[in-house]
Amino acid sequence: MIQLHELSKIGFGMYRTSESNQEHLEALLHAVSNGCNLLDTASNYENGASEMLVAKLLEVVPRAQLFIVTKAGYISGDNLVAFRKLQESGKGLSDVVTISDTFLHSMHPEYLRLQIDTSLRRMGTTWLDGFLLHSPEYFFEQPAAMASQEEYYRRFEQAFAFLESEVAAGRIRYYGVSSNTLSITDGPKATDLSKLIAVATRVTTANHFKLIQFPFNIIEHQADVHVPASEMSLLELAARHGIRTFGNRPLNANAANGMLRMVIYNVQQFSVDPAADEALHADCFALLERQLQQKKPGSSLNDFALLAFLRDNWKVIPHEEAFNKLFYGTLYPIARLLYDNSIPAEALQLLRSFQQVCWQYCLQTSTGRVISWLRENGHERLIPTTPGDTLPLLLCREYLHRGLDHVLVGMRRMPYVDELKPVFQPVSPVDTI
């Protein structure tokens, strides 16, 4: 089995990966064959399909060569169905946070046992190397009278005691917490590492609380900031107690003016013809308008807010996530609705041509925003100038140098793996941010 000190510095973040996507499997195999041995998934990722992708990997890679981390706490999709059955049996009824009719959250031992059972079955393994309580801060979405700090850490203590029993049973090796509020030093929704350490110590001084995960990127790097109250940073506190740190969202940074996808694309390879692009845009929306009038006379594309946004802002879509939402979550679904789920080939080709043009503009816009931010904030040296260097590569080196143990990156395509191979293992120090 892989020991904690043997983990690759870059982990394969499996958010938005699925066993149904062959490209994801190929990228995963490529990463493992090049030295990546850390996989990070969760029970709710793609409704379990991410964990099932691990099962496909284990058909060709020996289990002992991988360190597999999964997470639990979210109750949605198939997990919600399983939870309802658990309730019908008279279990899993306490300590549940209701966010909506289709989304609950729990870190109660009965639910965690169900999730471990489910994850082991999906992945086709008999043990998990790491098991994390996923976004426990949802606890604070309850009415204030129920969401006390005392109750929050009582639930952690109950969960940690259960997880120690799972360690003793050989079903997990280590456990921990994945929280967006771990690096927040104060506030009503903060998750305090020092309190988690105290909880684990109360459970047993020989505890297996060894893993924490939180956002860490060039903008959101509070975890390496010295906190006067504790006289050290989160990273320093974790290191002092032998807890491994995993940074997620390394390339998606929340800036003051919106999310930045920290990637610089080679926009010089794109060719745009402004006049032809404007004509294509006009043809696309004229087509949709005509079809809307046939379907529902008197209506307007303005009735569809996101579609109207795409119409008016098609040249300045800020990043890939927004692009996907506008096209795959808005334009195509509306077009299928207007054409009764059967878009004519000629119309579909027009929409796809418009999508390709918008994608080029999106990459140009995204790249321009990132370069401007780096220059305006004193990080111009991170703009790649050496052949082979990329911004993700330089950033991962930076994060590791600042004391983060592992960076989790969504390497869903083989070129992404090749880009980061140089930092799978420890790297030489570079200047700090």
N, C-alpha and C positions, 0 to 999 in steps of 0.2 A: 504494500500500500504506500501511496505517496504521502510523505510527511509535510507538515506545514512549511518548513523552510525550503522544500523542493518545488514549491508551486511556481509556475511560469509567471513572469511579471505582468504579462498581458493575458487576461482571461477572455474567453469567448462568451460575450453577452448574448443570450439566446432569446431576448425579447423580440417578438415579431418573426420568429423562426417556426417552421412547421415541418412535420414529417411528410407532408404531401408535396413539398418543394424540393426537387432534386438538386437545384442550385445550392440550397442551404446545406444539404448533406455533403455535397462536394466541397464546399468551403470549410465545413467542419472537419472533414477528413484531411483536407490540405493543411489546416491549422495544426491538427494533432500530429501529423507527420512531420511538421516543421518545429515541433517543440512546445506547442501550447498544450498544457495538461489540465488547465482550470476551466471548467464549464459552469456557467451560472444561468439557471433557469428558474421557473416558478410554476406552481400548480395551475395558476390562472393564465399563463402565457398561451395565447391562441387556444384557449379553452382546453388545455392539456396537450395540444399537438406539438408543443415545444418539447415537453418531456418525452413524447413518443418518438421524436427525432433522435433523442439520446439512445433509445432502444435500438434504432437502426444503426447508429454508430457502434453500439456494443456488439453487433453481429460480426463486426470485422476488427474491432480494437479490444484487446484484453482489458477487463474491468480494472485491474490493478494499476493500469497505466494512466488512469484518469482520476481527477479529484472533482467530484460532482456535487454541486451545491444547488439546492432547490429551496423554495420559500412557500409559506402558507399563511393564510389569514383572510384573504379575500374569499367571499362566498358569492359566486355568480356563475352563470352558465351551468355546466354539468355539475359543478361543485354545489350549486344551490339545490339542484335536484337531489344529490346525495345527502345534503344536509337536511332536507325535508324528510327524507326517509329515516335519518338518524333521529329527528324529532319524533316521528311516528313511533319509534321504538322506545320513546321515553328518555332519550339522551340528548345532549347538546342543546339544552334549553336555556342555560344560564350564560351570563357574560357575553351576550350577543349585542353588537351595535348595529342598528338598522339605519342604513343610509337612504335606501329607497326600497320599493317592493321587489326589485330584482338585484339588489346589491346589499349584502350584509358583511359584517366583519367579526371575527372571533379569534382569540388565542386561548380558548378553553381547552384543557387536555383532551376532552372527548372529541372535539373537532380536530385537534392536531393529530390524534391517533388515526382518525379517518383519513386525513390528508397524507400522512406518512404511508399508510396502507396503499392509498391510491397512487402516490408517486412511485413507490417501489414496483407496483404492478405495471404502471405505464412504461417505466424505463427498463423493466426486465432485470432488476438487480435485487440483491438481498440486503444491501446497506447503502446509506447515503453518507458521503464524507462530511457534508455540511448541511444543516437545516436551519433556516432563518425565519424568525417571526417577521412577517411582511407588512410594512407600513402600520405598525401598531398605533400610530398617532391618530388613526381614525377613531380611536376611543374618545377623543375630544369633540367629535361631532355630535355627541349626545347632549341633552340639556345640561346646563352648567351644574345643576344640583347633583347630577350623577357622575360628572366627569372630574372628580377630584384627583390630585396628584397621588394621594395615599392609595386610592383604589387602583390607579394606573399601575403603580409598582407592586401592589398586591397581586394583580393579575400576572405580572411578569414573574413573580416569585412562584406562583402556582404553575405557570408554564415551564419555568426552568426546572422545578422539581420533577415534573413529568419527563422533560427531555433528558434529565440525568438517568431516569429509569430506562429510557430508550437507548442511551449509551450503554448502560449495563447489559441490556438485552442484545446488543450488537447490531441494532438497526440503524443507528447513526453514530458518527465518530465525534463530531463537534457541533455546537449550535451557536446561535447568535441572533442578531437583530439587523434588519434592513429598514432604515428609516430616513425619510426626507428631513426630519427635524433633529437628527443626532448632532449635526454641526451647528445648530442654533444654540447659543449659550444661555439664553433666557427667554422668557415669554411663557404664556400658559400652555402652549402645545409642544414645548421643547422636550426632547428625550435625552436625559442626562446620563452620560456614560458612567460617571462616578457612582451614580445611584444604581445603575445596572450591575456594576462590579460588586457593590455592596450586597445587592440581592443575590447574586450568584454565590458570593462568599457565605451568606447565611444558609443557602441550600447545602453547600459543602465547600470546604476550603480546597478540595481537590476537584474543582468544577471543570467542566469542558466548555465554558463560555469563552470562545476563542475567535469569533468572527463578527465583524461589523461592516455594514455597507451603507453608503450615503453618497449624495451628489458631490462631485468634485470636478471642477473645470476652471478655466482661466479667470472666470468672473466669480463663480461661487466656490471659493476656496477658503471658507471660514475655518475648515478643519485644521489648517496649518497656522492659524492666527493665535498668538499667545493670549490666553485668557487670564487677566489679573487675579480673578477670584481663586483659580486653581494653580496659578503660577506656571501653567504649561498649556500647550495646545491639545486639541483632541488627539492628533496623531501622536504626540509625545506621551499622553496619558495611556493610549492604547499600547504603545510600544513598551511602556514601563510594566504593564500587566500581561505581556505576551499575547496580546490580541491582534490578529491580523486585520488590516484595513483594506477595504475594497471600494474603489471609487467608480460610481456609475455616472452616466451622462457626461462623459469627458469631452464630447464634441458638440453637445447641445447646451448652450449657455444662455441663461435668462438675463439679457441686458435691459437697460432702462427703456429702450425703445422696441422691445420685443425679443423673441428668441433669435440667437445667432447660431447657425450651423457652421462650426469652426472647420470649414474645408475651403480651400482655394482651388477653384477649377481652372483648367487651361482654356480660358474663354477665347483665346486667339484662334483656336481651331474651329470655332463656330462662324458661320457665314449668315448674315442677316440681310434681307432686302426690305427695307422699311416700307416701300410702296407696295410690294407684293404681300408683305405681312399684314398691312392695314387692309388690303383688299380681302385677304383670307379671313381676317377677323370680321369684317363687315358681312361677308357671305355666310359665315357660320351663324352669326346671331340673327341675320335676316331669315335664314332657314328655320331657326328655332321659333322666331316670332310668328312666321307664317303658320307653322304647325300648331302653335299655341292658339292662334286665332281660329283655326279649323276645329281644334279640340274644344276650346272654350272661348267663344267670341266675346270680345270686350275685356279680356284679361290682358295682362302685361307681364313681360319678363321682370319688371320691377317688383312683382308679387313674390318673386323668389330672391331673397336677399343675397345669398351667396352667389347665385348665378349672375345677378346684377353687379356684384362686386367683381367677379371674374371679367365681365364685359367691360367694366370701367378701369380695371387695374391689371389687365393681362400682361403688360410689359414689366410690371414691378412686383411680381409675386415674390415674397421675401425669402422663402426657403422650401425645401423638398416636402416637408410635412404639410405646409399650406397648399402646395401644388397638388399633392395627392388628395387632400380633402376637397379641393375645388373641382378636380376632374373626376376622380373615382367616387367621391362622396356626394357630388353635386351635379356636374354637367351630364355625365353618362346616365345616372339614375333618372334625371329629369327627361333626358332625350328618350329613354326607354318608355317612360310614362307617356310621353307625347305620341309616341309611335306604337302604343299598345304592345310594348315589349318586343317589337320586331322592327329595328331600325333598318331602312333600305341600305344596300351596299354603298350607293353613291353618297348618301348622307353620312354614313359611318366613316367613309374615307375622308370626307371634309372635316369631320370632327377630329379625326386622328391627325390630320395634317396640321390643324390648328393647335392641337396638343403638342406636337413636336416643336412648333415654332415657339409656343409659350415656354416650353422646357428650356430652350436655349436662352430666352430672356430671363427666366428664373435663375439659371446658373450664373448669368452675368450680374444680375441684381444681388444674389447671395454673396458672390465673390467680392463685389464692390463694397457691400456693407461690412464684411469681415475685414478687408484690408483697411478701410477707413477707421474701423474701431481699433485695430491694432496700432495704427499710426497715432490716433488721437489719445491713446492710453499708454503710450510709451513702450509698446511691445513690437516695434517695427522689426527688431532683430529676429522675430519668429516668422517673418515672411520668408518663405524658402528662397534661397539664392543658389544653393548647391544642387547639381543634378542628383536625383535620387532622394533628396529630402522633400518631405511634404509637411504641411501644417499638422495633421494628426500625428505624424511621427515625432516632430519636434515637441508637440504638446505632451505626448505620453512620456517622453524623456524628462520633460520639465516636471511633471507631476511626480514621477518616481524620485527624482532628485530632491524634491521638497519633502520627502518622507512617506509618501503614500506607498503601501506595500504592493498593491496590485491595481491595475486599471482594467475595467471591464468594457470591452468595445464590441459593438454589434458588427462583426465581420461576416456579413451574410453572403458575400461574394468573394471568389478567390482573389481578385486583385486587391481587395481590402486586406486580406491575409498577407499577401506579398508585401504590401506597403508597410506593415507593422512587424514583420519577421525580425528586423534588426533589434527590436526591444522585447522580444519574448523572454529573453534572459537578461540578467543585470547589465546595465550600461554604465559608461563613464559619466561622471558628474558634468553638469552644464551650469550656466549661470541661473540664478533664481529669477522668478518673475519680478 
